[in-house]
Structure formats: structure tokens, C-alpha cells
């Protein structure tokens, strides 16, 4: 029996051989292309790069000057005489020293009266004796400092009916002055903080404009550097396949790729 291949036409047999050769070369080219492209590791999903969103500048916010506290803290500095009669300072002293029955509250009430009239009396001068040290009115001179206030208390409470002694009332006067001085120090600190915040608010627009100008220049430099890096040099040579002789050319001599 004659073989089936012998019954075929010689031209048909040559065409089948040529098609087989072309298919083999195409598979070789496919292998080359697959090796040239980077592939993801096994089991890893390829994630498409997401475009980076440009940040928008935050809208300009107009800030109001801060309010640090109540009227007792934010009021302007005052003198000791005004401290004695101010309503907020009265509440402050009441919270610290009580209203009635305490020695400091008693001294506070006495000093308030001494600003209006000779509350501690006026001692007359007797002939042949040293002139008495009359306390007089509690004015701005006698309430100028802690030292002068204690001197006024020493003369005012000389011979007091409670028999506490002048040294005790001098210490009470010093305690009152400390309460006044500390309150004024707190007011000064609060005012300093308020002014610092106002200055910062005034500089916000200037700093914002300077930052925006810097970022515009920075982005311009980056775009210029990126454009210089992207300039084309020598044309990349793409692989070419010559099916006729079975060689792969990349702009040079044929190379053989091994599986």
C-alpha cells in the first residue's frame, strides 16, 4: 500500500513545510518579546498607576483677635486705689479673702474708707511732745508700692482695738499688695499673648504669598529638569526578524536566543 504522504502533490508538501517554518519563527519572536517585557511576580496583581492629584491651596481664613478670658483677666492694668473699688476686683478679693470675719477682709474695708476720709483718726499735736504720726488719707503716694502701703498700715493700726500689733497689719497689707500685683502680672501676660497672636495673624497673608511664590519657582525648576531628561538621544533600535534565513537582527549581527 502506498504511503499517504506519497500521494500528496509535491507543491502542497513544500507549502506545508514553509508554513511550519514560519510558525516556528513567529513562536521564537513571541518568546523574545515576552522576555523583553517585565512581568509581575507569580501571584501578584498588576496595579495600574493612579495619576497624582494636585493639591489645592487652602482658602484664606480671616481670624479674629483672640479672647483669652473674662473682664477680670483682660481688663487693662489699674492702680491699687482703683483695685480697691473695682467691681471685678471686689469679687476677686471676696473669693480669695472672704467677705466678713477675716483679717484681710477687715483691712480691705478699712483701706476703702481711708481713701474717702480720715478713717483712722487725726491725732492732735500736744505742746512739748513729738508731733504724732497721723496716717492721713490713703492716696496715690501712700499706695504707690508695697513698702509705702505697709508704712501706711503701720501708722494706721497703731493702738488697734484688736490688739494684733502693727507688725501683723503690715503683713496683711503686704498680702493685699501681692494679690494686686499678681493680678496685674496676669493681665500683662494675657495682653502679651493677645498681641503676639494678632501679629501672627497679620503675617499669615505675607507668609502665604511667599510660600506660594516659592512653590511656583520650585515646580518650574522641576518641569525644566524633567524636560531636559526627556529629550531624545540616539534612536532606540528595535528588534527585527528575518524569517527567510532564521536570524534575529537588532540593528547588528544576528543573535541566537536559547530557551
C-alpha angles and dihedrals in degrees: 000000000000117000117256092234091057091058092059122100113259091231091053091049091052092049091052090051092050092050090051091051092050091049091052092051092048090052089051090052091049090053090051093050092048091052093049094056119073114244130203119250119265113284094011120120119226109239117204112230112254118222114252114246117228116241116241121221114254114252117261111263121204109215124202123223111275125256106218101182149322130311093277091061102033099044117108120262115279137188125264091255091055089045089061095056103030113115096223091046090050090058089046092053091044091055091049104038105019129242107265138003098036127106094233092050089051092051090048092054092046092051091050090054092045090061090062105039143349094290095164092052135247117264115213122230116248119209115256094018134095112273111259121252100244113197093213122181124339098243135162092278094054091043095046097105142356091265095054092045092053090049089053091050090050092057095037097053096043104134096006115182093233088063093222093137131236093271091062093051091047089057090048090052090050090052091052091051091051091053089052094045094048092050091051090048090053090050091051092050092048091051091049091053091048093052092047091054092048090052091050091051091051091052095049095085092048092049091046093053092047091050092049091050091050093050092049090054092045093052091047090054091049092051091049092050092047091050092052091049092051096053109121118247123181114352111260111245113235120212115259127197124215105200095182096070099020096243127130115219127197097182091296142048120337118271127203118227116207122206 
